[in-house]
Amino acid sequence: MEISIKPIVTEKATKLTDKLNRYTFRVSPDANKYQIKQLVEKLYGVKVVNVNTAVVRGKNKSRWTKSGLLRGKTSSYKKAFITVAEGETIDFYSNI
């Protein structure tokens, strides 16, 4: 089973990072906390203190166009909040 992990860089996630040393990732829906912890420690070389997860449900979307009403849905996903040890940081922009 392959677990995918992708950082979420928004204003709210950046505030969490600055205030609580907590990073936000979008992860595979079937990944558990232990797998997420091992993957983050291996990829970024940091000590993970805590992992919290949340499932973000998909939302219905609609918009009016010339051809009429278009309806769709955003996909649901799992979000992981990773707290790293004091004094350690994760640099998302190091390999750009």
Secondary structure, DSSP 8 states (H G I E B T S, - for coil): ----EEE---HHHHHHHHHH-EEEEEE-TT--HHHHHHHHHHHH---EEEEEEEEE---EEEEEETTEEEEEE---EEEEEEEE-TT----TTTT-
